[in-house]
Amino acid sequence: MPTRPTLVDTHAHLVEKVLLDRIDEVFSAAAEAGVRQIVAVGTTAEDSAACVELAQARAGVFAAVGIQPNHVAEAGEGDWGSIVDLSKRERVVAIGETGLDRYWDRTPFEQQQTYFGEHIALADSLGLALIIHCRDCEGDIVEQLAALGRPVRGVLHSFTGRGEDAEAFLALGLHISFAGMITFTKKDLDALREVARIIPEDRLLIETDSPYLSPHPLRGRFPNEPARVVHTAATIAGVRGCTLGELGELTTRNARWLFGLDTGDVLPC
């Protein structure tokens, strides 16, 4: 039997009902695939609280708390205060999912920018990583982060941009994370795979964004889950000319540094 890689899924929406209802099975499959740690990411105040609860109950699981830009318009009066309170709880390792989105028209853009600014300031004040969503607004993200005036500890999650976008994010101090889209066989995604090839070793991360974006050869099979991050890792290993084990080692090292994960706090095998 080949040795399992050591992997960290840095972005999974574990409290979505389709995963939470079978969470023991999800964790068992993840451990079997070599996933040692998972960051459970919130998108609203309510599911951020659920992420914290799950992380506090399970070894190898950590929480990120935030209000995703497309959910900002529906946030209640006390929701941001809840995020601030949750951010100080044990096993919270990041602020987010936050960011900006011009693709969907669910929240006025200026309101997104206001909330993004609040997330940036909170993460900076606590020394926590920032998990950033970006869709069709790379320049806006760069401009708002640059205003901080110092390197940003964080990650541009599920990156799908161009090489010049990656360079701009890297210059700000960010890590770049790739999800299942990089495995899709469409020829026009070769440019994305080329970006993954040239990301510096110390800035590269992998994720599932589960339950979404199931990777090839499981594309379209919903729900995606952390165990499937191995397919993303294998694709990136291929384009970078290294083994799956080597890719797992470097992305795990990066994830543990960025999020401050204890190497001994892992999913039970």
PyRosetta script that sets phi, psi and omega in degrees:
from pyrosetta import init, pose_from_sequence

init()
pose = pose_from_sequence("MPTRPTLVDTHAHLVEKVLLDRIDEVFSAAAEAGVRQIVAVGTTAEDSAACVELAQARAGVFAAVGIQPNHVAEAGEGDWGSIVDLSKRERVVAIGETGLDRYWDRTPFEQQQTYFGEHIALADSLGLALIIHCRDCEGDIVEQLAALGRPVRGVLHSFTGRGEDAEAFLALGLHISFAGMITFTKKDLDALREVARIIPEDRLLIETDSPYLSPHPLRGRFPNEPARVVHTAATIAGVRGCTLGELGELTTRNARWLFGLDTGDVLPC")
pose.set_psi(1, 130.1)
pose.set_omega(1, 176.1)
pose.set_phi(2, -65.2)
pose.set_psi(2, 150.3)
pose.set_omega(2, 178.3)
pose.set_phi(3, -68.1)
pose.set_psi(3, 135.1)
pose.set_omega(3, 177.8)
pose.set_phi(4, -69.9)
pose.set_psi(4, 142.0)
pose.set_omega(4, 174.2)
pose.set_phi(5, -70.2)
pose.set_psi(5, 163.3)
pose.set_omega(5, 172.2)
pose.set_phi(6, -103.2)
pose.set_psi(6, 119.9)
pose.set_omega(6, -171.7)
pose.set_phi(7, -131.2)
pose.set_psi(7, 152.2)
pose.set_omega(7, 170.7)
pose.set_phi(8, -125.7)
pose.set_psi(8, 124.4)
pose.set_omega(8, 172.9)
pose.set_phi(9, -87.6)
pose.set_psi(9, 108.1)
pose.set_omega(9, -172.0)
pose.set_phi(10, -86.7)
pose.set_psi(10, 1.9)
pose.set_omega(10, -178.7)
pose.set_phi(11, -159.5)
pose.set_psi(11, 100.4)
pose.set_omega(11, 178.2)
pose.set_phi(12, -139.2)
pose.set_psi(12, 135.0)
pose.set_omega(12, 178.3)
pose.set_phi(13, -92.7)
pose.set_psi(13, 72.6)
pose.set_omega(13, -171.1)
pose.set_phi(14, -67.3)
pose.set_psi(14, -21.7)
pose.set_omega(14, -177.1)
pose.set_phi(15, -91.6)
pose.set_psi(15, 6.0)
pose.set_omega(15, 168.0)
pose.set_phi(16, -62.7)
pose.set_psi(16, 137.1)
pose.set_omega(16, -172.7)
pose.set_phi(17, -53.3)
pose.set_psi(17, -37.9)
pose.set_omega(17, -175.8)
pose.set_phi(18, -64.7)
pose.set_psi(18, -24.1)
pose.set_omega(18, 174.5)
pose.set_phi(19, -97.7)
pose.set_psi(19, -42.5)
pose.set_omega(19, -174.9)
pose.set_phi(20, -63.1)
pose.set_psi(20, -32.6)
pose.set_omega(20, -179.2)
pose.set_phi(21, -66.9)
pose.set_psi(21, -17.7)
pose.set_omega(21, 179.4)
pose.set_phi(22, -133.8)
pose.set_psi(22, 41.3)
pose.set_omega(22, -169.4)
pose.set_phi(23, -65.2)
pose.set_psi(23, -33.4)
pose.set_omega(23, 178.2)
pose.set_phi(24, -63.0)
pose.set_psi(24, -42.3)
pose.set_omega(24, 177.8)
pose.set_phi(25, -64.7)
pose.set_psi(25, -40.1)
pose.set_omega(25, 178.4)
pose.set_phi(26, -60.9)
pose.set_psi(26, -45.3)
pose.set_omega(26, -179.1)
pose.set_phi(27, -68.6)
pose.set_psi(27, -39.3)
pose.set_omega(27, 179.4)
pose.set_phi(28, -63.2)
pose.set_psi(28, -43.7)
pose.set_omega(28, 179.0)
pose.set_phi(29, -64.9)
pose.set_psi(29, -39.3)
pose.set_omega(29, 179.2)
pose.set_phi(30, -62.1)
pose.set_psi(30, -48.0)
pose.set_omega(30, -179.9)
pose.set_phi(31, -61.4)
pose.set_psi(31, -39.8)
pose.set_omega(31, 179.6)
pose.set_phi(32, -63.2)
pose.set_psi(32, -33.1)
pose.set_omega(32, -179.5)
pose.set_phi(33, -81.3)
pose.set_psi(33, -8.4)
pose.set_omega(33, 179.8)
pose.set_phi(34, 104.7)
pose.set_psi(34, 2.2)
pose.set_omega(34, 178.1)
pose.set_phi(35, -74.4)
pose.set_psi(35, 121.8)
pose.set_omega(35, -176.2)
pose.set_phi(36, -101.2)
pose.set_psi(36, -28.0)
pose.set_omega(36, -178.0)
pose.set_phi(37, -146.0)
pose.set_psi(37, 152.5)
pose.set_omega(37, -178.6)
pose.set_phi(38, -139.1)
pose.set_psi(38, 137.3)
pose.set_omega(38, 171.1)
pose.set_phi(39, -99.4)
pose.set_psi(39, 115.1)
pose.set_omega(39, 179.0)
pose.set_phi(40, -87.8)
pose.set_psi(40, 120.1)
pose.set_omega(40, -168.2)
pose.set_phi(41, -108.0)
pose.set_psi(41, 129.9)
pose.set_omega(41, 178.2)
pose.set_phi(42, -89.6)
pose.set_psi(42, 153.5)
pose.set_omega(42, 177.0)
pose.set_phi(43, -125.8)
pose.set_psi(43, -11.1)
pose.set_omega(43, 176.0)
pose.set_phi(44, -139.5)
pose.set_psi(44, 169.6)
pose.set_omega(44, 177.1)
pose.set_phi(45, -62.9)
pose.set_psi(45, -39.4)
pose.set_omega(45, -177.7)
pose.set_phi(46, -66.0)
pose.set_psi(46, -49.6)
pose.set_omega(46, -177.8)
pose.set_phi(47, -78.7)
pose.set_psi(47, -18.2)
pose.set_omega(47, 170.5)
pose.set_phi(48, -64.4)
pose.set_psi(48, -41.5)
pose.set_omega(48, 176.6)
pose.set_phi(49, -62.4)
pose.set_psi(49, -39.0)
pose.set_omega(49, 178.8)
pose.set_phi(50, -66.9)
pose.set_psi(50, -36.1)
pose.set_omega(50, 177.1)
pose.set_phi(51, -63.3)
pose.set_psi(51, -42.8)
pose.set_omega(51, 178.6)
pose.set_phi(52, -62.8)
pose.set_psi(52, -43.7)
pose.set_omega(52, 179.5)
pose.set_phi(53, -61.0)
pose.set_psi(53, -44.0)
pose.set_omega(53, 179.4)
pose.set_phi(54, -64.5)
pose.set_psi(54, -43.8)
pose.set_omega(54, -179.5)
pose.set_phi(55, -63.0)
pose.set_psi(55, -36.3)
pose.set_omega(55, -179.4)
pose.set_phi(56, -74.5)
pose.set_psi(56, -16.2)
pose.set_omega(56, -178.6)
pose.set_phi(57, -97.8)
pose.set_psi(57, -14.8)
pose.set_omega(57, -170.1)
pose.set_phi(58, -130.9)
pose.set_psi(58, 127.8)
pose.set_omega(58, 172.7)
pose.set_phi(59, -64.1)
pose.set_psi(59, 143.3)
pose.set_omega(59, 176.9)
pose.set_phi(60, 82.9)
pose.set_psi(60, -1.0)
pose.set_omega(60, -179.8)
pose.set_phi(61, -115.6)
pose.set_psi(61, 134.6)
pose.set_omega(61, -178.7)
pose.set_phi(62, -130.9)
pose.set_psi(62, 159.9)
pose.set_omega(62, -171.8)
pose.set_phi(63, -115.6)
pose.set_psi(63, 146.0)
pose.set_omega(63, 167.2)
pose.set_phi(64, -121.0)
pose.set_psi(64, 136.1)
pose.set_omega(64, -175.3)
pose.set_phi(65, -122.6)
pose.set_psi(65, 135.3)
pose.set_omega(65, -179.5)
pose.set_phi(66, 177.0)
pose.set_psi(66, 179.2)
pose.set_omega(66, 178.0)
pose.set_phi(67, -121.2)
pose.set_psi(67, 110.9)
pose.set_omega(67, -177.2)
pose.set_phi(68, -63.7)
pose.set_psi(68, 143.7)
pose.set_omega(68, -171.9)
pose.set_phi(69, -54.4)
pose.set_psi(69, -34.7)
pose.set_omega(69, -179.9)
pose.set_phi(70, -75.0)
pose.set_psi(70, -10.0)
pose.set_omega(70, 177.4)
pose.set_phi(71, -102.9)
pose.set_psi(71, -2.4)
pose.set_omega(71, -175.8)
pose.set_phi(72, -60.8)
pose.set_psi(72, -41.1)
pose.set_omega(72, -175.9)
pose.set_phi(73, -62.9)
pose.set_psi(73, -26.3)
pose.set_omega(73, -178.0)
pose.set_phi(74, -94.6)
pose.set_psi(74, -0.5)
pose.set_omega(74, -178.2)
pose.set_phi(75, -65.3)
pose.set_psi(75, 136.6)
pose.set_omega(75, 178.5)
pose.set_phi(76, -81.3)
pose.set_psi(76, 172.8)
pose.set_omega(76, -174.6)
pose.set_phi(77, -58.6)
pose.set_psi(77, -37.8)
pose.set_omega(77, -176.8)
pose.set_phi(78, -97.2)
pose.set_psi(78, 5.1)
pose.set_omega(78, -172.7)
pose.set_phi(79, -67.6)
pose.set_psi(79, -40.8)
pose.set_omega(79, 179.3)
pose.set_phi(80, -65.7)
pose.set_psi(80, -38.8)
pose.set_omega(80, 175.8)
pose.set_phi(81, -59.7)
pose.set_psi(81, -36.5)
pose.set_omega(81, 177.0)
pose.set_phi(82, -64.0)
pose.set_psi(82, -41.2)
pose.set_omega(82, 178.0)
pose.set_phi(83, -62.2)
pose.set_psi(83, -43.4)
pose.set_omega(83, 178.6)
pose.set_phi(84, -60.2)
pose.set_psi(84, -45.0)
pose.set_omega(84, 178.6)
pose.set_phi(85, -63.3)
pose.set_psi(85, -45.0)
pose.set_omega(85, -178.8)
pose.set_phi(86, -64.1)
pose.set_psi(86, -32.3)
pose.set_omega(86, -175.9)
pose.set_phi(87, -61.5)
pose.set_psi(87, -19.1)
pose.set_omega(87, -177.0)
pose.set_phi(88, -99.1)
pose.set_psi(88, 4.9)
pose.set_omega(88, -179.3)
pose.set_phi(89, -81.4)
pose.set_psi(89, 157.4)
pose.set_omega(89, 177.3)
pose.set_phi(90, -62.5)
pose.set_psi(90, 142.8)
pose.set_omega(90, 175.8)
pose.set_phi(91, 75.1)
pose.set_psi(91, 11.4)
pose.set_omega(91, 169.5)
pose.set_phi(92, -89.9)
pose.set_psi(92, 119.5)
pose.set_omega(92, -172.2)
pose.set_phi(93, -116.4)
pose.set_psi(93, -2.9)
pose.set_omega(93, -177.9)
pose.set_phi(94, -159.3)
pose.set_psi(94, 159.5)
pose.set_omega(94, 173.6)
pose.set_phi(95, -108.4)
pose.set_psi(95, 126.3)
pose.set_omega(95, -178.3)
pose.set_phi(96, 139.9)
pose.set_psi(96, 168.7)
pose.set_omega(96, 25.7)
pose.set_phi(97, -86.8)
pose.set_psi(97, 127.8)
pose.set_omega(97, 177.3)
pose.set_phi(98, -129.8)
pose.set_psi(98, -173.1)
pose.set_omega(98, 178.2)
pose.set_phi(99, 131.2)
pose.set_psi(99, -153.0)
pose.set_omega(99, -177.1)
pose.set_phi(100, -139.3)
pose.set_psi(100, 153.9)
pose.set_omega(100, -176.5)
pose.set_phi(101, -150.2)
pose.set_psi(101, 115.6)
pose.set_omega(101, 175.2)
pose.set_phi(102, -100.9)
pose.set_psi(102, -6.0)
pose.set_omega(102, -179.3)
pose.set_phi(103, -73.4)
pose.set_psi(103, -50.2)
pose.set_omega(103, 177.3)
pose.set_phi(104, -92.3)
pose.set_psi(104, 150.5)
pose.set_omega(104, -178.7)
pose.set_phi(105, -114.5)
pose.set_psi(105, 55.3)
pose.set_omega(105, -175.5)
pose.set_phi(106, -98.9)
pose.set_psi(106, -20.8)
pose.set_omega(106, 179.8)
pose.set_phi(107, -139.4)
pose.set_psi(107, 131.0)
pose.set_omega(107, 176.1)
pose.set_phi(108, -51.3)
pose.set_psi(108, 138.2)
pose.set_omega(108, -171.4)
pose.set_phi(109, -62.3)
pose.set_psi(109, -38.5)
pose.set_omega(109, 178.8)
pose.set_phi(110, -63.2)
pose.set_psi(110, -34.3)
pose.set_omega(110, 176.9)
pose.set_phi(111, -68.6)
pose.set_psi(111, -38.7)
pose.set_omega(111, 174.4)
pose.set_phi(112, -58.8)
pose.set_psi(112, -44.9)
pose.set_omega(112, -178.2)
pose.set_phi(113, -63.2)
pose.set_psi(113, -37.8)
pose.set_omega(113, 178.6)
pose.set_phi(114, -62.6)
pose.set_psi(114, -47.8)
pose.set_omega(114, -179.2)
pose.set_phi(115, -67.9)
pose.set_psi(115, -38.2)
pose.set_omega(115, 177.1)
pose.set_phi(116, -59.0)
pose.set_psi(116, -43.2)
pose.set_omega(116, 177.9)
pose.set_phi(117, -60.5)
pose.set_psi(117, -38.8)
pose.set_omega(117, 177.9)
pose.set_phi(118, -64.7)
pose.set_psi(118, -42.1)
pose.set_omega(118, 178.5)
pose.set_phi(119, -63.9)
pose.set_psi(119, -43.4)
pose.set_omega(119, 179.6)
pose.set_phi(120, -58.7)
pose.set_psi(120, -47.6)
pose.set_omega(120, -178.3)
pose.set_phi(121, -65.1)
pose.set_psi(121, -39.6)
pose.set_omega(121, -179.6)
pose.set_phi(122, -65.3)
pose.set_psi(122, -47.8)
pose.set_omega(122, 179.6)
pose.set_phi(123, -60.4)
pose.set_psi(123, -42.6)
pose.set_omega(123, -179.1)
pose.set_phi(124, -64.1)
pose.set_psi(124, -40.7)
pose.set_omega(124, -177.7)
pose.set_phi(125, -68.4)
pose.set_psi(125, -29.9)
pose.set_omega(125, -177.1)
pose.set_phi(126, -97.3)
pose.set_psi(126, -8.0)
pose.set_omega(126, -176.7)
pose.set_phi(127, 70.2)
pose.set_psi(127, 27.6)
pose.set_omega(127, 179.7)
pose.set_phi(128, -100.2)
pose.set_psi(128, 156.4)
pose.set_omega(128, 176.1)
pose.set_phi(129, -68.8)
pose.set_psi(129, 151.2)
pose.set_omega(129, 178.3)
pose.set_phi(130, -110.1)
pose.set_psi(130, 127.1)
pose.set_omega(130, 179.1)
pose.set_phi(131, -103.0)
pose.set_psi(131, 117.5)
pose.set_omega(131, -166.9)
pose.set_phi(132, -113.9)
pose.set_psi(132, 127.6)
pose.set_omega(132, 172.3)
pose.set_phi(133, -96.1)
pose.set_psi(133, 133.6)
pose.set_omega(133, 179.3)
pose.set_phi(134, -141.4)
pose.set_psi(134, 122.2)
pose.set_omega(134, 175.4)
pose.set_phi(135, -137.9)
pose.set_psi(135, 113.9)
pose.set_omega(135, 178.2)
pose.set_phi(136, 59.3)
pose.set_psi(136, 33.6)
pose.set_omega(136, -179.3)
pose.set_phi(137, -153.1)
pose.set_psi(137, 39.8)
pose.set_omega(137, -176.9)
pose.set_phi(138, -57.0)
pose.set_psi(138, -44.8)
pose.set_omega(138, -179.6)
pose.set_phi(139, -62.1)
pose.set_psi(139, -38.5)
pose.set_omega(139, 178.5)
pose.set_phi(140, -64.6)
pose.set_psi(140, -41.1)
pose.set_omega(140, 178.6)
pose.set_phi(141, -62.3)
pose.set_psi(141, -48.5)
pose.set_omega(141, -178.7)
pose.set_phi(142, -59.2)
pose.set_psi(142, -45.3)
pose.set_omega(142, -178.1)
pose.set_phi(143, -61.6)
pose.set_psi(143, -43.1)
pose.set_omega(143, -176.7)
pose.set_phi(144, -72.3)
pose.set_psi(144, -37.2)
pose.set_omega(144, 178.1)
pose.set_phi(145, -70.4)
pose.set_psi(145, -37.4)
pose.set_omega(145, -179.0)
pose.set_phi(146, -62.8)
pose.set_psi(146, -27.5)
pose.set_omega(146, -179.5)
pose.set_phi(147, -64.8)
pose.set_psi(147, -18.4)
pose.set_omega(147, 177.9)
pose.set_phi(148, -64.1)
pose.set_psi(148, -31.3)
pose.set_omega(148, 175.0)
pose.set_phi(149, 83.7)
pose.set_psi(149, 9.1)
pose.set_omega(149, 176.9)
pose.set_phi(150, -154.9)
pose.set_psi(150, 165.6)
pose.set_omega(150, -178.7)
pose.set_phi(151, -56.3)
pose.set_psi(151, 143.3)
pose.set_omega(151, -178.0)
pose.set_phi(152, -100.5)
pose.set_psi(152, 125.1)
pose.set_omega(152, 174.5)
pose.set_phi(153, -83.7)
pose.set_psi(153, 108.4)
pose.set_omega(153, -176.3)
pose.set_phi(154, 177.2)
pose.set_psi(154, -171.3)
pose.set_omega(154, -176.3)
pose.set_phi(155, -143.3)
pose.set_psi(155, 136.9)
pose.set_omega(155, 169.8)
pose.set_phi(156, -87.8)
pose.set_psi(156, 107.6)
pose.set_omega(156, -170.9)
pose.set_phi(157, -85.6)
pose.set_psi(157, 151.8)
pose.set_omega(157, 178.5)
pose.set_phi(158, 46.5)
pose.set_psi(158, 56.2)
pose.set_omega(158, -175.6)
pose.set_phi(159, -65.9)
pose.set_psi(159, 133.1)
pose.set_omega(159, 177.7)
pose.set_phi(160, -135.7)
pose.set_psi(160, 14.7)
pose.set_omega(160, -174.0)
pose.set_phi(161, -86.6)
pose.set_psi(161, -165.3)
pose.set_omega(161, -178.1)
pose.set_phi(162, -92.9)
pose.set_psi(162, 170.3)
pose.set_omega(162, 179.3)
pose.set_phi(163, -59.0)
pose.set_psi(163, -40.5)
pose.set_omega(163, -179.6)
pose.set_phi(164, -67.5)
pose.set_psi(164, -29.8)
pose.set_omega(164, 175.1)
pose.set_phi(165, -66.7)
pose.set_psi(165, -45.6)
pose.set_omega(165, 178.4)
pose.set_phi(166, -59.3)
pose.set_psi(166, -41.4)
pose.set_omega(166, 179.8)
pose.set_phi(167, -61.8)
pose.set_psi(167, -39.7)
pose.set_omega(167, 179.8)
pose.set_phi(168, -66.5)
pose.set_psi(168, -40.9)
pose.set_omega(168, 179.0)
pose.set_phi(169, -68.2)
pose.set_psi(169, -41.0)
pose.set_omega(169, 178.2)
pose.set_phi(170, -62.5)
pose.set_psi(170, -38.3)
pose.set_omega(170, 179.9)
pose.set_phi(171, -63.6)
pose.set_psi(171, -25.7)
pose.set_omega(171, 177.6)
pose.set_phi(172, -81.5)
pose.set_psi(172, -9.3)
pose.set_omega(172, 179.8)
pose.set_phi(173, 105.8)
pose.set_psi(173, -1.3)
pose.set_omega(173, -173.7)
pose.set_phi(174, -76.6)
pose.set_psi(174, 155.7)
pose.set_omega(174, 164.3)
pose.set_phi(175, -87.7)
pose.set_psi(175, 161.4)
pose.set_omega(175, 178.7)
pose.set_phi(176, -122.3)
pose.set_psi(176, 126.9)
pose.set_omega(176, -178.1)
pose.set_phi(177, -116.3)
pose.set_psi(177, 139.7)
pose.set_omega(177, -180.0)
pose.set_phi(178, -114.4)
pose.set_psi(178, 140.4)
pose.set_omega(178, 178.6)
pose.set_phi(179, -113.3)
pose.set_psi(179, -162.0)
pose.set_omega(179, -171.1)
pose.set_phi(180, -61.7)
pose.set_psi(180, -23.7)
pose.set_omega(180, -177.3)
pose.set_phi(181, -57.4)
pose.set_psi(181, -30.5)
pose.set_omega(181, -177.2)
pose.set_phi(182, -66.6)
pose.set_psi(182, -17.5)
pose.set_omega(182, 179.9)
pose.set_phi(183, -88.4)
pose.set_psi(183, -13.2)
pose.set_omega(183, -175.6)
pose.set_phi(184, -63.1)
pose.set_psi(184, 144.0)
pose.set_omega(184, -170.6)
pose.set_phi(185, -83.5)
pose.set_psi(185, -1.0)
pose.set_omega(185, 179.2)
pose.set_phi(186, -59.1)
pose.set_psi(186, 133.6)
pose.set_omega(186, -177.8)
pose.set_phi(187, -60.8)
pose.set_psi(187, -32.8)
pose.set_omega(187, -176.5)
pose.set_phi(188, -72.1)
pose.set_psi(188, -3.2)
pose.set_omega(188, 174.5)
pose.set_phi(189, -93.7)
pose.set_psi(189, 2.4)
pose.set_omega(189, 176.1)
pose.set_phi(190, -60.5)
pose.set_psi(190, -32.6)
pose.set_omega(190, 179.2)
pose.set_phi(191, -65.3)
pose.set_psi(191, -36.9)
pose.set_omega(191, 177.5)
pose.set_phi(192, -67.7)
pose.set_psi(192, -39.8)
pose.set_omega(192, 178.3)
pose.set_phi(193, -65.2)
pose.set_psi(193, -33.1)
pose.set_omega(193, 176.5)
pose.set_phi(194, -66.4)
pose.set_psi(194, -37.4)
pose.set_omega(194, 175.8)
pose.set_phi(195, -61.4)
pose.set_psi(195, -44.4)
pose.set_omega(195, 180.0)
pose.set_phi(196, -61.9)
pose.set_psi(196, -30.2)
pose.set_omega(196, -179.2)
pose.set_phi(197, -66.8)
pose.set_psi(197, -33.1)
pose.set_omega(197, -171.4)
pose.set_phi(198, -104.6)
pose.set_psi(198, 0.7)
pose.set_omega(198, 175.8)
pose.set_phi(199, -62.5)
pose.set_psi(199, 132.8)
pose.set_omega(199, 178.4)
pose.set_phi(200, -55.3)
pose.set_psi(200, 145.9)
pose.set_omega(200, -175.9)
pose.set_phi(201, -55.6)
pose.set_psi(201, -34.8)
pose.set_omega(201, -174.9)
pose.set_phi(202, -87.0)
pose.set_psi(202, 6.1)
pose.set_omega(202, -179.5)
pose.set_phi(203, -121.8)
pose.set_psi(203, 4.6)
pose.set_omega(203, -172.2)
pose.set_phi(204, -94.3)
pose.set_psi(204, 132.4)
pose.set_omega(204, 176.4)
pose.set_phi(205, -133.9)
pose.set_psi(205, 162.2)
pose.set_omega(205, 176.9)
pose.set_phi(206, -129.1)
pose.set_psi(206, 156.5)
pose.set_omega(206, -177.9)
pose.set_phi(207, -158.7)
pose.set_psi(207, 170.3)
pose.set_omega(207, 172.2)
pose.set_phi(208, -106.3)
pose.set_psi(208, -30.9)
pose.set_omega(208, -167.5)
pose.set_phi(209, 57.0)
pose.set_psi(209, 27.1)
pose.set_omega(209, -178.9)
pose.set_phi(210, -61.9)
pose.set_psi(210, 146.1)
pose.set_omega(210, 15.1)
pose.set_phi(211, -88.9)
pose.set_psi(211, 18.5)
pose.set_omega(211, -176.9)
pose.set_phi(212, -103.1)
pose.set_psi(212, 170.0)
pose.set_omega(212, 170.1)
pose.set_phi(213, 58.2)
pose.set_psi(213, 48.0)
pose.set_omega(213, 176.0)
pose.set_phi(214, -56.7)
pose.set_psi(214, 133.0)
pose.set_omega(214, -176.1)
pose.set_phi(215, -78.9)
pose.set_psi(215, 159.9)
pose.set_omega(215, 168.7)
pose.set_phi(216, -63.4)
pose.set_psi(216, 137.3)
pose.set_omega(216, 9.2)
pose.set_phi(217, -92.3)
pose.set_psi(217, 19.7)
pose.set_omega(217, -178.4)
pose.set_phi(218, -108.4)
pose.set_psi(218, 15.6)
pose.set_omega(218, -177.7)
pose.set_phi(219, -56.2)
pose.set_psi(219, 133.4)
pose.set_omega(219, 179.6)
pose.set_phi(220, 88.8)
pose.set_psi(220, -9.6)
pose.set_omega(220, 178.5)
pose.set_phi(221, -90.3)
pose.set_psi(221, 102.6)
pose.set_omega(221, -177.9)
pose.set_phi(222, -95.8)
pose.set_psi(222, 137.8)
pose.set_omega(222, 4.0)
pose.set_phi(223, -93.0)
pose.set_psi(223, 152.0)
pose.set_omega(223, 166.3)
pose.set_phi(224, -69.6)
pose.set_psi(224, 157.9)
pose.set_omega(224, 179.6)
pose.set_phi(225, -152.4)
pose.set_psi(225, 163.2)
pose.set_omega(225, -172.8)
pose.set_phi(226, -54.6)
pose.set_psi(226, -33.0)
pose.set_omega(226, -179.9)
pose.set_phi(227, -56.1)
pose.set_psi(227, -28.8)
pose.set_omega(227, -174.8)
pose.set_phi(228, -78.7)
pose.set_psi(228, -3.4)
pose.set_omega(228, 177.0)
pose.set_phi(229, -62.2)
pose.set_psi(229, -20.0)
pose.set_omega(229, 178.9)
pose.set_phi(230, -61.4)
pose.set_psi(230, -32.1)
pose.set_omega(230, 179.4)
pose.set_phi(231, -68.8)
pose.set_psi(231, -40.1)
pose.set_omega(231, 176.1)
pose.set_phi(232, -64.3)
pose.set_psi(232, -44.3)
pose.set_omega(232, 178.6)
pose.set_phi(233, -60.4)
pose.set_psi(233, -42.1)
pose.set_omega(233, -178.7)
pose.set_phi(234, -64.8)
pose.set_psi(234, -40.4)
pose.set_omega(234, 178.8)
pose.set_phi(235, -63.4)
pose.set_psi(235, -45.7)
pose.set_omega(235, -179.4)
pose.set_phi(236, -66.5)
pose.set_psi(236, -38.9)
pose.set_omega(236, 176.1)
pose.set_phi(237, -58.0)
pose.set_psi(237, -41.3)
pose.set_omega(237, 179.9)
pose.set_phi(238, -62.3)
pose.set_psi(238, -45.1)
pose.set_omega(238, -177.2)
pose.set_phi(239, -75.0)
pose.set_psi(239, -23.3)
pose.set_omega(239, 179.3)
pose.set_phi(240, -92.0)
pose.set_psi(240, -6.0)
pose.set_omega(240, 176.8)
pose.set_phi(241, 71.6)
pose.set_psi(241, 34.9)
pose.set_omega(241, 176.3)
pose.set_phi(242, -127.4)
pose.set_psi(242, 174.3)
pose.set_omega(242, 178.4)
pose.set_phi(243, -81.7)
pose.set_psi(243, 161.9)
pose.set_omega(243, 175.6)
pose.set_phi(244, -59.9)
pose.set_psi(244, -39.9)
pose.set_omega(244, 179.4)
pose.set_phi(245, -62.2)
pose.set_psi(245, -42.6)
pose.set_omega(245, 179.2)
pose.set_phi(246, -65.4)
pose.set_psi(246, -41.4)
pose.set_omega(246, 179.1)
pose.set_phi(247, -63.7)
pose.set_psi(247, -41.5)
pose.set_omega(247, 178.0)
pose.set_phi(248, -61.5)
pose.set_psi(248, -42.9)
pose.set_omega(248, -179.0)
pose.set_phi(249, -62.3)
pose.set_psi(249, -46.0)
pose.set_omega(249, -175.3)
pose.set_phi(250, -73.2)
pose.set_psi(250, -37.7)
pose.set_omega(250, 179.1)
pose.set_phi(251, -72.3)
pose.set_psi(251, -32.0)
pose.set_omega(251, 175.8)
pose.set_phi(252, -67.6)
pose.set_psi(252, -42.9)
pose.set_omega(252, 177.4)
pose.set_phi(253, -60.3)
pose.set_psi(253, -42.7)
pose.set_omega(253, 179.7)
pose.set_phi(254, -65.2)
pose.set_psi(254, -43.8)
pose.set_omega(254, -179.6)
pose.set_phi(255, -62.9)
pose.set_psi(255, -42.3)
pose.set_omega(255, -178.3)
pose.set_phi(256, -67.8)
pose.set_psi(256, -33.6)
pose.set_omega(256, 176.3)
pose.set_phi(257, -70.6)
pose.set_psi(257, -49.3)
pose.set_omega(257, -174.6)
pose.set_phi(258, -62.1)
pose.set_psi(258, -44.8)
pose.set_omega(258, -174.9)
pose.set_phi(259, -97.3)
pose.set_psi(259, -2.0)
pose.set_omega(259, 178.8)
pose.set_phi(260, 66.0)
pose.set_psi(260, 40.9)
pose.set_omega(260, -176.4)
pose.set_phi(261, -83.3)
pose.set_psi(261, 133.5)
pose.set_omega(261, 176.3)
pose.set_phi(262, -69.6)
pose.set_psi(262, 125.8)
pose.set_omega(262, -176.6)
pose.set_phi(263, -63.9)
pose.set_psi(263, -22.4)
pose.set_omega(263, -179.6)
pose.set_phi(264, -92.3)
pose.set_psi(264, -3.9)
pose.set_omega(264, -177.4)
pose.set_phi(265, -97.9)
pose.set_psi(265, 88.1)
pose.set_omega(265, -170.4)
pose.set_phi(266, -130.8)
pose.set_psi(266, 164.7)
pose.set_omega(266, 175.8)
pose.set_phi(267, -62.2)
pose.set_psi(267, 138.1)
pose.set_omega(267, 176.1)
pose.set_phi(268, -62.9)
pose.set_psi(268, 137.6)
pose.set_omega(268, 178.5)
pose.set_phi(269, -84.2)
pose.dump_pdb("model.pdb")
